[in-house]
Amino acid sequence: MAVPPRPTDAELEILTVLWSRGATTVREVHETISARKPTQYTTVLKTLQIMAEKGLVRRDEKQRAHIYEAARPQEWTQQQLAGDLLQRAFNGSARSLMVGALSSKKASKAELAELRRLLDQYEKETR
């Protein structure tokens, strides 16, 4: 399977709905998004059709209402986005990315402890 392109903000919003709900109809995606902000059903439908063409979602056409699901797991997409951001905005520097992320929003003690644990685990795995 070819690597799909980086999703736009609107596509990422739809992917977030699909990751949380699983395989879903256009109507259900529209209802979830429109509960947060005004959105037209036809806009959601067209965006999902474009996403299917790009390989970001899969469409099941067996039922009357087409069912859409994310083509890749959330973790995979997040890794791709993080890697892209790392290269584009931080010149490949993981340190700069971490400092930027931690400077932009105060992390809780639990988040910092989890980051330390993940860094320790990563360091053990890369030895």
N, C-alpha and C positions, 0 to 999 in steps of 0.2 A: 504494500500500500504506500503510495506516495505521501510525503509529509505535507499536510494541508498548510495553507498560508496562515500567518498570524491573524487571529480574529480581530475585527474592529470592536469598538466599545459596545455597540448595539448587539453585535454577534456574541460577545462575551456575556452580556446580560442574559441573552437567550440560553447560552450554554449553561450558565449558572442555574437557571430554572430546570433545564433538562438533567443536570447532575443531581439536583436535589430531589426531583420528582421521578426520574427515570423516564422511560418511553412515554410520550405525552402527545396529545392532539394540539393542533394550532390554537384551538379555542382555550384549552387549559393554560397554554403558555401565555396567550393574550390576557386572560383573566388574572394571572399571577402578576404580570408586569403592570397592567392597568390599575391594579390595586395600589401601586406605588406612585404611578405617574400616568398622565393621559397618553394613551397609545391607541392607534387605529388598528383594528383587526387585520386590515389589508396590508398594513406595514409589516406586521409580524409575519403574516403569510409570505409576503414577497421576500423578506429577509431570510426566512427558513428555506425557501426555494433556492435562493442564492447560496446559502450555506451548504445545501445538499450538492449543488454544482461544484462548490469548492472542496467538498470532501470533509467539511466540518461536522456534518450530521448525516445520519442515514434515515431514509424515509421508507416506511412500510406501507405499501399501497394496497394491501390485501383487503382492508376494510374500507367502508365508505368514507369515514373520516381518516385521513392519512395520519399515521403515527410517526413522530420524529424522535430520534434519540441521538445523543452525542456520539460521534464516531470514535473519539478518544477519551480515556479517563481524565478526570479533573487534574489529577497529579501530573500526568504527562503534559497536558496543556500548560499548567503552571510552570513546569520545568522549562518548557520551550519559551514561554514569555519571559521568565527570569533570565534565561540565557541570552535572549535577544536584548533585553534591557541592559544586562551586564556588558555586552559588547557595544551597544549603541551609545549608552549614557555614561558608562564608567570605564571605558577603554579596556575591558576585560579584567578589571581589578575587583576581586571579591571583597577585599578590605574596604574599598571606597563604597561599594554597594551597601555593605553592612553598616558602615558609619552613616551613610546617607539615610538608610532606613531607620536606624535607631535615633538619628537626630530629628527626623520628621515627626515622630510620634513616640511619646514616652512608653516604654515597655514595662509591663508589670513584673514583679519579682518572679512570678511563675513562668512568664515568657522568657525572662533572662536565664532562669534555671534550665528550662528546656533547650534554649540555644546552647548553653554550656554543655549539656548532655549530648546534644547532636554534634557539636564540634569535637568533643572527646571521642564519640563513636566514629566520626569521620576520620579523625586522626589515626585511630587504631586500625581502621580498614585500609588506609592508604600507606601503611608502613611496609 
